[in-house]
Amino acid sequence: MAPPAGGGDPEAPAPAAERPPAPGPGSGPAAALSPAAGKVPQASAMKRSDPHHQHQRHRDGGEALLSPDGTVTEAPRTVKKQIQFADQKQEFNKRPTKIGRRSLSRSISQSSTDSYSSAASYTDSSDDETSPRDKQQKNSKGSSDFCVKNIKQAEFGRREIEIAEQEMPALMALRKRAQGEKPLAGAKIVGCTHITAQTAVLMETLGALGAQCRWAACNIYSTLNEVAAALAESGFPVFAWKGESEDDFWWCIDRCVNVEGWQPNMILDDGGDLTHWIYKKYPNMFKKIKGIVEESVTGVHRLYQLSKAGKLCVPAMNVNDSVTKQKFDNLYCCRESILDGLKRTTDMMFGGKQVVVCGYGEVGKGCCAALKAMGSIVYVTEIDPICALQACMDGFRLVKLNEVIRQVDIVITCTGNKNVVTREHLDRMKNSCIVCNMGHSNTEIDVASLRTPELTWERVRSQVDHVIWPDGKRIVLLAEGRLLNLSCSTVPTFVLSITATTQALALIELYNAPEGRYKQDVYLLPKKMDEYVASLHLPTFDAHLTELTDEQAKYLGLNKNGPFKPNYYRY
């Protein structure tokens, strides 16, 4: 992560033009540390080896030798040299101190009103303050059907994608197996997910399986600009950049959907915003759409609402509640990335800190486990008595938020609900309390209530705001209440490989399903597919599955090749 603008890291090397010339042979620190420079004088050596010699100190600091006959002779002095680096003081004086000062002041002065685009102002380049919507960019093939921050970053983004491929074995296996057949031939997929290197591997896998894709971001802060550039350079119509405004967000989704001569027939969504936009603006498109694949709690909740109201007009696959998403991405991913996001933004120490985690679903379980392992004192809030009992059995204190809000150092929401942390809670928090969200939606913390004249907002680094009360109390708000790990850090690639493979198989299943297999309802991924996704990742660990004998399979009433658990099994 780049240092915050205007900070001026004192440990950073000076620009090449300002560095002092390298010392020649036999000079500088290397010479001072050489064996020749540290050669011990003979008198000192004799003094140490001869027990008859005693020594005493001269008043001026020199050393004297007292021989057996009583005469005093002065020993040769060892010259003590202080190691100094050439022009050290001068080098520090020359270091530039105005890096990004203008951009930092801009973001602070506007942060109370400019809630979405302030994240984009952390560079010292005036070109970056131009909205990508106002730029005319083309890739090397002459196409301009994309909108990214800077297409020139494509080469850097390509390296990130290649690195991610090494940790996504199942998607790479799908590509190899689909070289002959193209299970998504003819599929036109419009996607709205986090645009990261891992998503890029998924998109290129879908392309290898025969699909055409158009993509927008589901979060205004999680896009990696260089990855978006690499995808645009490869010919994918991508409309996303880090630090979009709310208007930019919906504009990008619209550019993906509303294009002449291209009609999507599959939707891959994360959060339900894309599905919502098509229902609102282009409902007739659903006549040609074969299905929706959704991977978030928030988006799945919206789908069930549509289904209950009789307004869901195509089949939908609930990937979020598939075992390979919920038990791996939601749990293990958050267990690692919660610490990463907090460390990068606040540099805090976790040991001894009091933390309240709102919600003890899979995400909450992962967050609590990580923080407990780091020595934090963790409280949990929960509405579900089963999850609440799990929290108690795992050693966490179950509380109401009001009971601990004055004493905790960190508040983390991961419920999928709205107004979990209200303005009343925020008013009662202690000074410097850190507030963040690990749920998909930005509705869990009532950030809108903080945008009032009596409160001052200071942007202190990318995705970190100090909200200051009139009495001087401040809270530290991360990513303006949006998803912490993908907005402020990264997530483990291997876990995302599991989720992305599940998404790909769900798309293949819905796209190729014979008419009538799936009604206009919400479905879970078939258990057999969950097991297949898991099996594709086992070789990474050199893991060897045990196989049932015929007798064992008959005893359990199972097929030797699975599925091995009924749909109601909880894992």
VOLOLUM-672361 format. One record per residue (C-alpha): residue in three letters; x, y, z. Coordinates in steps of 0.001 Angstrom, whole numbers. Layout:
VOLOLUM-672361
(site 'ALA' (X Y Z));
...
end
This chain:
VOLOLUM-672361
(site 'MET' (0 0 0));
(site 'ALA' (1346 3378 -941));
(site 'PRO' (2082 5779 1937));
(site 'PRO' (-542 8480 2446));
(site 'ALA' (-79 11610 400));
(site 'GLY' (1721 14428 2117));
(site 'GLY' (3264 12104 4681));
(site 'GLY' (6823 12120 3358));
(site 'ASP' (8294 8852 4615));
(site 'PRO' (11575 9772 6371));
(site 'GLU' (12956 6302 5681));
(site 'ALA' (12335 6441 1951));
(site 'PRO' (15386 6776 -306));
(site 'ALA' (16055 10156 -1839));
(site 'PRO' (15481 10614 -5568));
(site 'ALA' (18427 9446 -7653));
(site 'ALA' (19400 12971 -8683));
(site 'GLU' (19708 14024 -5036));
(site 'ARG' (21691 11081 -3682));
(site 'PRO' (25339 11721 -2786));
(site 'PRO' (27906 10009 -5001));
(site 'ALA' (28810 6487 -3945));
(site 'PRO' (32039 6354 -1895));
(site 'GLY' (35079 5019 -3654));
(site 'PRO' (37074 1950 -2660));
(site 'GLY' (38608 2126 800));
(site 'SER' (36307 4860 2050));
(site 'GLY' (32947 5149 3749));
(site 'PRO' (31246 2696 6101));
(site 'ALA' (32489 -418 4309));
(site 'ALA' (36095 579 4922));
(site 'ALA' (35384 1419 8558));
(site 'LEU' (34000 -2084 9087));
(site 'SER' (36816 -3915 7257));
(site 'PRO' (39160 -6252 9197));
(site 'ALA' (42087 -3901 8633));
(site 'ALA' (40273 -1025 10251));
(site 'GLY' (39486 -3081 13322));
(site 'LYS' (43080 -4407 13848));
(site 'VAL' (43865 -4620 17565));
(site 'PRO' (47191 -2924 18622));
(site 'GLN' (49904 -5214 19989));
(site 'ALA' (50030 -3635 23446));
(site 'SER' (46351 -4304 24006));
(site 'ALA' (46820 -7867 22865));
(site 'MET' (49766 -8306 25278));
(site 'LYS' (47751 -6761 28070));
(site 'ARG' (44944 -9280 27588));
(site 'SER' (47265 -12310 27331));
(site 'ASP' (49847 -11528 30115));
(site 'PRO' (48372 -11982 33623));
(site 'HIS' (51318 -10066 35205));
(site 'HIS' (50321 -6848 33469));
(site 'GLN' (47824 -4625 35171));
(site 'HIS' (46348 -1554 33548));
(site 'GLN' (44953 1738 34672));
(site 'ARG' (43245 4682 33003));
(site 'HIS' (44932 8052 32341));
(site 'ARG' (42862 11071 33175));
(site 'ASP' (42642 11967 29480));
(site 'GLY' (41023 8647 28605));
(site 'GLY' (44195 6913 27317));
(site 'GLU' (45207 3519 28613));
(site 'ALA' (48424 2871 30617));
(site 'LEU' (50290 -369 31175));
(site 'LEU' (51836 -1126 34586));
(site 'SER' (54804 -3507 34173));
(site 'PRO' (56139 -5756 37005));
(site 'ASP' (59056 -3360 37729));
(site 'GLY' (56599 -527 38485));
(site 'THR' (57233 1636 35407));
(site 'VAL' (54210 3049 33601));
(site 'THR' (54084 3172 29854));
(site 'GLU' (51247 4448 27712));
(site 'ALA' (49699 1923 25390));
(site 'PRO' (49057 2892 21801));
(site 'ARG' (45558 4260 21580));
(site 'THR' (42864 2502 19582));
(site 'VAL' (41239 5225 17571));
(site 'LYS' (37445 4893 17938));
(site 'LYS' (35702 5869 14757));
(site 'GLN' (32012 6678 14660));
(site 'ILE' (30377 5150 11632));
(site 'GLN' (28773 7859 9535));
(site 'PHE' (27079 7724 6187));
(site 'ALA' (28293 10267 3700));
(site 'ASP' (26341 13512 3605));
(site 'GLN' (23710 12024 5883));
(site 'LYS' (22406 15302 7228));
(site 'GLN' (22508 16950 3835));
(site 'GLU' (20562 14074 2288));
(site 'PHE' (17714 14400 4781));
(site 'ASN' (17618 18144 4292));
(site 'LYS' (17277 17700 556));
(site 'ARG' (14341 15306 788));
(site 'PRO' (11186 16713 -853));
(site 'THR' (8454 17589 1625));
(site 'LYS' (5562 18721 -551));
(site 'ILE' (4533 15435 -2147));
(site 'GLY' (786 15326 -2561));
(site 'ARG' (206 18257 -207));
(site 'ARG' (-2268 19867 -2573));
(site 'SER' (-4238 16669 -3099));
(site 'LEU' (-4391 15946 611));
(site 'SER' (-5720 19382 1462));
(site 'ARG' (-8277 19063 -1306));
(site 'SER' (-9626 15804 37));
(site 'ILE' (-9786 17111 3594));
(site 'SER' (-11576 20307 2649));
(site 'GLN' (-14131 18485 523));
(site 'SER' (-14490 15318 2554));
(site 'SER' (-17585 16462 4410));
(site 'THR' (-19482 16886 1149));
(site 'ASP' (-17578 14825 -1420));
(site 'SER' (-18261 11425 102));
(site 'TYR' (-17562 9177 -2863));
(site 'SER' (-14906 10704 -5086));
(site 'SER' (-12499 11794 -2344));
(site 'ALA' (-10696 8457 -2510));
(site 'ALA' (-9585 9255 -6029));
(site 'SER' (-7745 12431 -5028));
(site 'TYR' (-4747 10826 -3367));
(site 'THR' (-2372 11130 -6258));
(site 'ASP' (-271 14150 -7106));
(site 'SER' (-1014 13809 -10812));
(site 'SER' (-3456 16366 -12129));
(site 'ASP' (-4386 13945 -14901));
(site 'ASP' (-5878 11565 -12333));
(site 'GLU' (-8383 14190 -11255));
(site 'THR' (-10036 13893 -14656));
(site 'SER' (-12977 11514 -14563));
(site 'PRO' (-12468 8435 -16749));
(site 'ARG' (-15842 9263 -18273));
(site 'ASP' (-14253 12388 -19759));
(site 'LYS' (-11257 10586 -21256));
(site 'GLN' (-10953 9175 -24756));
(site 'GLN' (-9003 5925 -24456));
(site 'LYS' (-8381 3037 -26840));
(site 'ASN' (-6665 -286 -26375));
(site 'SER' (-3985 -1585 -28739));
(site 'LYS' (-6644 -3106 -30998));
(site 'GLY' (-8373 258 -31413));
(site 'SER' (-11406 -564 -29287));
(site 'SER' (-12853 2071 -26973));
(site 'ASP' (-15706 -52 -25582));
(site 'PHE' (-14550 305 -21962));
(site 'CYS' (-14052 2929 -19288));
(site 'VAL' (-11140 2497 -16890));
(site 'LYS' (-8799 4827 -15032));
(site 'ASN' (-5785 4446 -17289));
(site 'ILE' (-5396 1888 -20081));
(site 'LYS' (-1605 2354 -19899));
(site 'GLN' (-1555 368 -16636));
(site 'ALA' (-2544 -2796 -18504));
(site 'GLU' (889 -4429 -18440));
(site 'PHE' (1127 -4119 -14662));
(site 'GLY' (-2395 -5491 -14284));
(site 'ARG' (-1553 -8450 -16513));
(site 'ARG' (1253 -9447 -14131));
(site 'GLU' (-1185 -9375 -11212));
(site 'ILE' (-3594 -11614 -13108));
(site 'GLU' (-811 -14081 -13908));
(site 'ILE' (129 -14220 -10227));
(site 'ALA' (-3497 -14869 -9262));
(site 'GLU' (-3705 -17744 -11752));
(site 'GLN' (-1116 -19652 -9728));
(site 'GLU' (-3465 -19737 -6732));
(site 'MET' (-6660 -20555 -8660));
(site 'PRO' (-6141 -24189 -9701));
(site 'ALA' (-9784 -25112 -10231));
(site 'LEU' (-10459 -22351 -12764));
(site 'MET' (-7311 -23272 -14662));
(site 'ALA' (-8468 -26911 -14626));
(site 'LEU' (-11855 -25850 -16036));
(site 'ARG' (-10087 -24080 -18902));
(site 'LYS' (-8112 -27210 -19799));
(site 'ARG' (-11155 -29463 -19644));
(site 'ALA' (-13180 -27119 -21822));
(site 'GLN' (-10635 -26814 -24637));
(site 'GLY' (-12686 -29169 -26796));
(site 'GLU' (-16219 -28320 -25725));
(site 'LYS' (-17432 -24814 -24996));
(site 'PRO' (-20209 -25160 -22405));
(site 'LEU' (-20877 -21410 -22463));
(site 'ALA' (-20775 -20953 -26251));
(site 'GLY' (-23372 -18339 -27095));
(site 'ALA' (-23643 -17080 -23515));
(site 'LYS' (-23668 -13319 -23123));
(site 'ILE' (-22880 -12648 -19490));
(site 'VAL' (-23222 -9251 -17877));
(site 'GLY' (-21420 -9135 -14535));
(site 'CYS' (-21295 -6816 -11550));
(site 'THR' (-18720 -7970 -8990));
(site 'HIS' (-15538 -6746 -7334));
(site 'ILE' (-13025 -6205 -10129));
(site 'THR' (-9813 -7718 -8821));
(site 'ALA' (-7126 -9979 -10235));
(site 'GLN' (-9142 -12977 -9048));
(site 'THR' (-12261 -11773 -10861));
(site 'ALA' (-10136 -11272 -13969));
(site 'VAL' (-9136 -14956 -13868));
(site 'LEU' (-12835 -15858 -13641));
(site 'MET' (-13768 -13574 -16549));
(site 'GLU' (-11016 -14963 -18761));
(site 'THR' (-12091 -18490 -17817));
(site 'LEU' (-15670 -17687 -18841));
(site 'GLY' (-14271 -16362 -22121));
(site 'ALA' (-12316 -19598 -22616));
(site 'LEU' (-15547 -21519 -22028));
(site 'GLY' (-17149 -19631 -24913));
(site 'ALA' (-18917 -16707 -23227));
(site 'GLN' (-18967 -13025 -24110));
(site 'CYS' (-18731 -10773 -21034));
(site 'ARG' (-19404 -7182 -20092));
(site 'TRP' (-18501 -6105 -16566));
(site 'ALA' (-19011 -3366 -13971));
(site 'ALA' (-17926 -3071 -10325));
(site 'CYS' (-20242 -3813 -7397));
(site 'ASN' (-18238 -1580 -5041));
(site 'ILE' (-16892 1914 -5679));
(site 'TYR' (-13634 1261 -3781));
(site 'SER' (-12668 -2341 -4522));
(site 'THR' (-11651 -2037 -8191));
(site 'LEU' (-7964 -2525 -8962));
(site 'ASN' (-7373 17 -11720));
(site 'GLU' (-4461 -1835 -13286));
(site 'VAL' (-6488 -5069 -13487));
(site 'ALA' (-9409 -3246 -15096));
(site 'ALA' (-6936 -1823 -17620));
(site 'ALA' (-5524 -5280 -18370));
(site 'LEU' (-9016 -6654 -18999));
(site 'ALA' (-9858 -3726 -21278));
(site 'GLU' (-6621 -4293 -23173));
(site 'SER' (-7595 -7960 -23630));
(site 'GLY' (-10874 -6937 -25219));
(site 'PHE' (-13267 -7181 -22288));
(site 'PRO' (-15725 -4265 -22064));
(site 'VAL' (-15044 -3191 -18463));
(site 'PHE' (-16560 -102 -16872));
(site 'ALA' (-15032 507 -13450));
(site 'TRP' (-12392 2435 -11539));
(site 'LYS' (-11480 2889 -7903));
(site 'GLY' (-13215 5841 -6275));
(site 'GLU' (-16324 6091 -8438));
(site 'SER' (-19062 8476 -7385));
(site 'GLU' (-22572 7169 -6829));
(site 'ASP' (-23544 8538 -10244));
(site 'ASP' (-20499 6874 -11843));
(site 'PHE' (-21497 3562 -10246));
(site 'TRP' (-24911 3448 -11919));
(site 'TRP' (-23536 4900 -15162));
(site 'CYS' (-21043 2024 -15401));
(site 'ILE' (-23762 -578 -14843));
(site 'ASP' (-25904 1068 -17500));
(site 'ARG' (-23031 1050 -20014));
(site 'CYS' (-22688 -2700 -19489));
(site 'VAL' (-26366 -3402 -20067));
(site 'ASN' (-27542 -770 -22518));
(site 'VAL' (-25471 -1392 -25628));
(site 'GLU' (-26711 -1515 -29189));
(site 'GLY' (-26630 -4934 -30793));
(site 'TRP' (-25829 -6850 -27606));
(site 'GLN' (-28426 -8463 -25365));
(site 'PRO' (-27330 -10291 -22194));
(site 'ASN' (-28745 -13744 -21560));
(site 'MET' (-27032 -14425 -18178));
(site 'ILE' (-26457 -12265 -15091));
(site 'LEU' (-23629 -12703 -12572));
(site 'ASP' (-24296 -10362 -9667));
(site 'ASP' (-22758 -9558 -6291));
(site 'GLY' (-25117 -7512 -4164));
(site 'GLY' (-28124 -7398 -6487));
(site 'ASP' (-27482 -3909 -7907));
(site 'LEU' (-27206 -5101 -11510));
(site 'THR' (-30371 -7209 -11242));
(site 'HIS' (-32180 -4277 -9628));
(site 'TRP' (-31067 -1910 -12399));
(site 'ILE' (-32293 -4204 -15171));
(site 'TYR' (-35651 -4676 -13409));
(site 'LYS' (-35973 -936 -13013));
(site 'LYS' (-34754 270 -16425));
(site 'TYR' (-34903 -2640 -18873));
(site 'PRO' (-37473 -5190 -17656));
(site 'ASN' (-38030 -6499 -21195));
(site 'MET' (-34483 -7894 -21190));
(site 'PHE' (-35615 -10694 -18884));
(site 'LYS' (-37443 -12276 -21803));
(site 'LYS' (-34053 -13456 -23134));
(site 'ILE' (-32199 -13926 -19836));
(site 'LYS' (-31876 -17584 -18852));
(site 'GLY' (-30809 -17071 -15261));
(site 'ILE' (-29197 -15056 -12480));
(site 'VAL' (-26245 -16140 -10350));
(site 'GLU' (-25943 -14189 -7085));
(site 'GLU' (-23195 -14545 -4480));
(site 'SER' (-23917 -12153 -1591));
(site 'VAL' (-26238 -12196 1412));
(site 'THR' (-27684 -8847 349));
(site 'GLY' (-28320 -9899 -3252));
(site 'VAL' (-29830 -13249 -2271));
(site 'HIS' (-32154 -11471 174));
(site 'ARG' (-33375 -9267 -2691));
(site 'LEU' (-33964 -12319 -4901));
(site 'TYR' (-36053 -14059 -2245));
(site 'GLN' (-38074 -10870 -1839));
(site 'LEU' (-38758 -10808 -5587));
(site 'SER' (-39682 -14487 -5566));
(site 'LYS' (-42037 -14073 -2635));
(site 'ALA' (-43740 -11151 -4390));
(site 'GLY' (-44084 -13183 -7603));
(site 'LYS' (-41848 -10742 -9498));
(site 'LEU' (-38871 -13030 -10163));
(site 'CYS' (-39272 -13864 -13837));
(site 'VAL' (-36171 -16050 -14376));
(site 'PRO' (-34463 -18844 -12374));
(site 'ALA' (-31793 -17689 -9941));
(site 'MET' (-28920 -19569 -8317));
(site 'ASN' (-28115 -18713 -4701));
(site 'VAL' (-24344 -19192 -4677));
(site 'ASN' (-23918 -17467 -1312));
(site 'ASP' (-25523 -20329 576));
(site 'SER' (-23747 -23061 -1339));
(site 'VAL' (-21356 -24882 968));
(site 'THR' (-18276 -23964 -1059));
(site 'LYS' (-19093 -20248 -795));
(site 'GLN' (-20402 -19982 2733));
(site 'LYS' (-18003 -22285 4529));
(site 'PHE' (-14885 -21113 2703));
(site 'ASP' (-15201 -17577 1329));
(site 'ASN' (-17393 -16213 4112));
(site 'LEU' (-15502 -17928 6933));
(site 'TYR' (-11853 -18485 5994));
(site 'CYS' (-11523 -15453 3741));
(site 'CYS' (-12831 -13077 6406));
(site 'ARG' (-10770 -14768 9108));
(site 'GLU' (-7621 -13627 7302));
(site 'SER' (-8680 -10426 5575));
(site 'ILE' (-10210 -8670 8608));
(site 'LEU' (-6763 -8371 10173));
(site 'ASP' (-5218 -7271 6872));
(site 'GLY' (-7772 -4499 6361));
(site 'LEU' (-7440 -3145 9897));
(site 'LYS' (-3644 -3257 9871));
(site 'ARG' (-3257 -1476 6552));
(site 'THR' (-5608 1339 7482));
(site 'THR' (-4850 1928 11146));
(site 'ASP' (-1490 236 11971));
(site 'MET' (-3174 -839 15205));
(site 'MET' (-2153 -3546 17634));
(site 'PHE' (-4867 -6098 18400));
(site 'GLY' (-3604 -7491 21699));
(site 'GLY' (-5796 -6366 24589));
(site 'LYS' (-8167 -4320 22433));
(site 'GLN' (-11894 -4617 23152));
(site 'VAL' (-13846 -5444 19991));
(site 'VAL' (-17556 -5908 19377));
(site 'VAL' (-18541 -7949 16309));
(site 'CYS' (-22171 -7492 15247));
(site 'GLY' (-23430 -10779 13821));
(site 'TYR' (-22137 -14321 14290));
(site 'GLY' (-22823 -15832 10899));
(site 'GLU' (-19936 -17253 8872));
(site 'VAL' (-18350 -13804 8380));
(site 'GLY' (-18719 -12963 12064));
(site 'LYS' (-17264 -16333 13061));
(site 'GLY' (-14194 -15708 10911));
(site 'CYS' (-13661 -12189 12277));
(site 'CYS' (-14060 -13281 15893));
(site 'ALA' (-11684 -16233 15523));
(site 'ALA' (-8945 -14030 14030));
(site 'LEU' (-9256 -11272 16614));
(site 'LYS' (-9375 -13723 19523));
(site 'ALA' (-6215 -15411 18243));
(site 'MET' (-4466 -12029 18250));
(site 'GLY' (-5304 -11442 21909));
(site 'SER' (-8303 -9142 21544));
(site 'ILE' (-11226 -9200 23976));
(site 'VAL' (-14196 -9965 21721));
(site 'TYR' (-17900 -9332 22330));
(site 'VAL' (-20653 -10511 19992));
(site 'THR' (-24144 -9186 19257));
(site 'GLU' (-26674 -11504 17645));
(site 'ILE' (-30444 -11804 17066));
(site 'ASP' (-30507 -15522 16268));
(site 'PRO' (-30471 -17721 19407));
(site 'ILE' (-28684 -20549 17567));
(site 'CYS' (-25835 -18330 16350));
(site 'ALA' (-25816 -16661 19766));
(site 'LEU' (-25360 -20010 21493));
(site 'GLN' (-22542 -20863 19074));
(site 'ALA' (-20802 -17612 20049));
(site 'CYS' (-21128 -18467 23741));
(site 'MET' (-19800 -21998 23195));
(site 'ASP' (-16853 -20556 21260));
(site 'GLY' (-15946 -18468 24299));
(site 'PHE' (-17330 -15041 23334));
(site 'ARG' (-19417 -12784 25545));
(site 'LEU' (-22877 -12172 24063));
(site 'VAL' (-24018 -8594 24666));
(site 'LYS' (-26296 -5881 23378));
(site 'LEU' (-24441 -3138 21548));
(site 'ASN' (-25661 -500 23999));
(site 'GLU' (-23986 -2348 26874));
(site 'VAL' (-20449 -2075 25525));
(site 'ILE' (-20518 813 23075));
(site 'ARG' (-18789 3233 25490));
(site 'GLN' (-15825 955 26212));
(site 'VAL' (-14922 -891 22992));
(site 'ASP' (-12003 89 20760));
(site 'ILE' (-13364 -1425 17518));
(site 'VAL' (-16873 -1969 16159));
(site 'ILE' (-17258 -4410 13240));
(site 'THR' (-20588 -5048 11510));
(site 'CYS' (-21269 -8227 9530));
(site 'THR' (-25031 -8782 9625));
(site 'GLY' (-26329 -7879 6146));
(site 'ASN' (-28910 -5702 7920));
(site 'LYS' (-29412 -1933 8017));
(site 'ASN' (-28791 656 10767));
(site 'VAL' (-27015 -1807 13037));
(site 'VAL' (-24793 1052 14246));
(site 'THR' (-26895 4200 14564));
(site 'ARG' (-26027 7837 15213));
(site 'GLU' (-26886 7296 18879));
(site 'HIS' (-24261 4553 19070));
(site 'LEU' (-21729 6724 17249));
(site 'ASP' (-22348 9617 19664));
(site 'ARG' (-21623 7381 22661));
(site 'MET' (-18421 5782 21334));
(site 'LYS' (-15117 6485 23058));
(site 'ASN' (-12493 8725 21475));
(site 'SER' (-10599 7083 18564));
(site 'CYS' (-12969 4113 18327));
(site 'ILE' (-12561 2348 14963));
(site 'VAL' (-15792 1639 13058));
(site 'CYS' (-15910 -649 10027));
(site 'ASN' (-18137 -3027 8080));
(site 'MET' (-17479 -6554 6801));
(site 'GLY' (-20936 -7067 5314));
(site 'HIS' (-21544 -6515 1605));
(site 'SER' (-23895 -3551 1882));
(site 'ASN' (-22978 -110 3206));
(site 'THR' (-26283 160 5087));
(site 'GLU' (-25099 -1402 8361));
(site 'ILE' (-23482 1781 9706));
(site 'ASP' (-25614 4922 9532));
(site 'VAL' (-22925 6980 7803));
(site 'ALA' (-25470 9438 6377));
(site 'SER' (-26262 10650 9912));
(site 'LEU' (-22638 11760 10289));
(site 'ARG' (-22825 14194 7394));
(site 'THR' (-24094 17113 9436));
(site 'PRO' (-22652 20628 9883));
(site 'GLU' (-21558 20153 13495));
(site 'LEU' (-19250 17238 12626));
(site 'THR' (-15926 17667 10820));
(site 'TRP' (-14570 15039 8453));
(site 'GLU' (-10822 14662 7937));
(site 'ARG' (-9449 12275 5350));
(site 'VAL' (-6196 11078 6940));
(site 'ARG' (-5258 8414 4398));
(site 'SER' (-6926 6468 1629));
(site 'GLN' (-10201 4967 2923));
(site 'VAL' (-9672 6357 6442));
(site 'ASP' (-11760 9269 7747));
(site 'HIS' (-11678 10887 11156));
(site 'VAL' (-15123 12180 12096));
(site 'ILE' (-14675 14842 14780));
(site 'TRP' (-17332 15950 17268));
(site 'PRO' (-17535 19543 18592));
(site 'ASP' (-15924 18510 21903));
(site 'GLY' (-12908 17085 20051));
(site 'LYS' (-13888 13419 20242));
(site 'ARG' (-13252 11549 17026));
(site 'ILE' (-14046 8158 15566));
(site 'VAL' (-12067 6426 12836));
(site 'LEU' (-14394 5393 9997));
(site 'LEU' (-13004 2940 7448));
(site 'ALA' (-14101 2879 3770));
(site 'GLU' (-17079 5095 4627));
(site 'GLY' (-18886 2042 5963));
(site 'ARG' (-18340 -88 2880));
(site 'LEU' (-16814 -3538 2725));
(site 'LEU' (-13536 -3313 4638));
(site 'ASN' (-11452 -6141 3231));
(site 'LEU' (-12001 -5491 -464));
(site 'SER' (-12019 -1703 -77));
(site 'CYS' (-8938 -1386 2132));
(site 'SER' (-6865 -4491 1511));
(site 'THR' (-6992 -7698 -490));
(site 'VAL' (-8449 -11149 77));
(site 'PRO' (-6748 -14555 -211));
(site 'THR' (-6694 -15697 -3815));
(site 'PHE' (-7069 -19402 -3069));
(site 'VAL' (-10359 -18911 -1244));
(site 'LEU' (-11665 -16802 -4102));
(site 'SER' (-10762 -19620 -6464));
(site 'ILE' (-13333 -21755 -4656));
(site 'THR' (-16025 -19076 -4954));
(site 'ALA' (-15222 -18230 -8572));
(site 'THR' (-15350 -21896 -9598));
(site 'THR' (-18734 -22207 -7897));
(site 'GLN' (-19954 -19164 -9850));
(site 'ALA' (-18679 -20591 -13134));
(site 'LEU' (-20404 -23943 -12559));
(site 'ALA' (-23643 -22196 -11569));
(site 'LEU' (-23567 -20229 -14834));
(site 'ILE' (-22913 -23413 -16828));
(site 'GLU' (-25737 -25220 -15024));
(site 'LEU' (-28361 -22514 -15578));
(site 'TYR' (-27290 -21797 -19152));
(site 'ASN' (-27387 -25428 -20268));
(site 'ALA' (-30380 -26608 -18219));
(site 'PRO' (-33224 -27952 -20349));
(site 'GLU' (-36335 -25818 -20350));
(site 'GLY' (-38501 -26568 -17355));
(site 'ARG' (-35792 -27920 -15041));
(site 'TYR' (-35633 -24639 -13132));
(site 'LYS' (-38747 -22586 -12439));
(site 'GLN' (-38883 -18865 -11719));
(site 'ASP' (-37476 -19319 -8252));
(site 'VAL' (-34236 -19256 -6220));
(site 'TYR' (-32169 -22467 -6106));
(site 'LEU' (-29103 -23745 -4321));
(site 'LEU' (-26235 -25219 -6304));
(site 'PRO' (-26635 -29021 -6546));
(site 'LYS' (-24639 -30820 -3833));
(site 'LYS' (-22735 -32800 -6443));
(site 'MET' (-21334 -29546 -7856));
(site 'ASP' (-20245 -28350 -4421));
(site 'GLU' (-18302 -31563 -3967));
(site 'TYR' (-16795 -31242 -7446));
(site 'VAL' (-15532 -27710 -6675));
(site 'ALA' (-13915 -28949 -3460));
(site 'SER' (-12290 -31910 -5216));
(site 'LEU' (-10649 -29616 -7780));
(site 'HIS' (-8796 -27818 -4972));
(site 'LEU' (-7575 -30834 -3008));
(site 'PRO' (-4507 -31563 -5214));
(site 'THR' (-3015 -28233 -4073));
(site 'PHE' (-2542 -29769 -619));
(site 'ASP' (-1399 -33147 -1937));
(site 'ALA' (-4550 -34482 -262));
(site 'HIS' (-5752 -38043 -892));
(site 'LEU' (-9444 -38884 -531));
(site 'THR' (-10513 -42195 926));
(site 'GLU' (-12825 -44191 -1347));
(site 'LEU' (-15814 -46184 -145));
(site 'THR' (-15829 -49926 -704));
(site 'ASP' (-18905 -51401 -2359));
(site 'GLU' (-19957 -52819 978));
(site 'GLN' (-19571 -49455 2732));
(site 'ALA' (-21462 -47598 7));
(site 'LYS' (-24310 -50126 233));
(site 'TYR' (-24380 -49820 4033));
(site 'LEU' (-24682 -46005 3860));
(site 'GLY' (-26994 -46060 880));
(site 'LEU' (-24657 -43846 -1161));
(site 'ASN' (-23239 -43770 -4632));
(site 'LYS' (-19490 -44342 -4420));
(site 'ASN' (-18946 -41126 -6411));
(site 'GLY' (-21248 -38956 -4291));
(site 'PRO' (-23038 -36862 -3336));
(site 'PHE' (-22002 -37906 148));
(site 'LYS' (-24302 -35705 2231));
(site 'PRO' (-28024 -34917 2003));
(site 'ASN' (-29082 -31367 1212));
(site 'TYR' (-30061 -30731 4817));
(site 'TYR' (-26584 -31545 6145));
(site 'ARG' (-25117 -28482 7896));
(site 'TYR' (-21350 -29101 7674));
end
